[in-house]
Amino acid sequence: MESLTGIAAFVHAAEQQSYVAAARITGASPSAISKAVGRLEAHLGVRLFNRTTRSMSLTEEGVVFYERCKRILEDLGDAEAVILQSRNRPAGRLRVSMPHIVGHHLFMPILRSFVESFPEIELDIDFEDRVVDLVAEGVDVVVRSGELADSGLIARVLGQQHFVVCGSPEYVQRRGRPQTPADLAGHACIHFKYPSSGRIALWAFRTPHDRLILPRNLIFNNTDAGLRATLDGLGLSHLPAYVAEPYIQTGVLIPVLTSFMIPFGSLSLVWQSNRQLSPKVRAFVDFMVASLTSQGGTFQPATALS
């Protein structure tokens, strides 16, 4: 068992090229990772890493040993998954990453149901708007929007994303209701920018309105901040339909230009293409699909909110 601990520490350190990063993934301390690797090197009688004060890399022996150890850990993971599957009780730590807006507005309302259904799964959830590297960061499942470029991953589409332009009743009464997207030139517009790139998100209008240059009165890198500003009557914003829908239903937001809106990419669950899908990942994926697709309002088009 001591050797397995050292092997796991070595594999994570090799993939991260850092004891500190490996420690974050395993939950151990950097010192514990370093000592485990040191004991493994002493046992083998070879150096596995070339170390300097600023970097570390695998030696020739380390490269060979890493390839074998990686397969060993994958086989152990498969064996564990088979046993857990046979028990039909998904269990263990499950690391999940999803965008803030999805986490707060779609996942948190169904979290209690998941916890009650799978009490032996230890959820470790990150709300991240950047693109997460599943392999490097040791994440089991991520929620991603838009196109998926990495062919080494498996994806299951939850549904098409729809957006709606809306404003508070006070704002619409004061500034008027735009009749076409071109009318937005005379309005205060609230925008979302992607935290990873700083790029301003386009508004999901159909051609020929999809490339309009809109006023940029307020720009946030957080959708909830834009929602708050919209509720306060500071302008019109372009919000996910599932975010705006409860406020539209209660009359505190008014949808506009709904006939000009088109779908804006898809929302998907993504995980690694392991040979054996673990019960905990399968449980999470199946739960998310069943819960979110059964809610009619989650992926409804803007016209349904008119």
Secondary structure by P-SEA (a helix, b strand, c coil): caaaaaaaaaaaaaaaccaaaaaaaacccaaaaaaaaaaaaaaacccccccccccccccaaaaaaaaaaaaaaaaaaaaaaaaaaaacccccbbbbbbcaaaaacccccaaaaaaaacccccccccccccccccccccccbbbbccccccccbbbbbcbbbbbbbbbcaaaaaaccccccccccccbbbbbcccccccbbbbccccccccccccccccccccaaaaaaaaaacccccccccccaaaaaaaccccccccccccccccccccccccccccaaaaaaaaaaaaaaaacccccccccccc
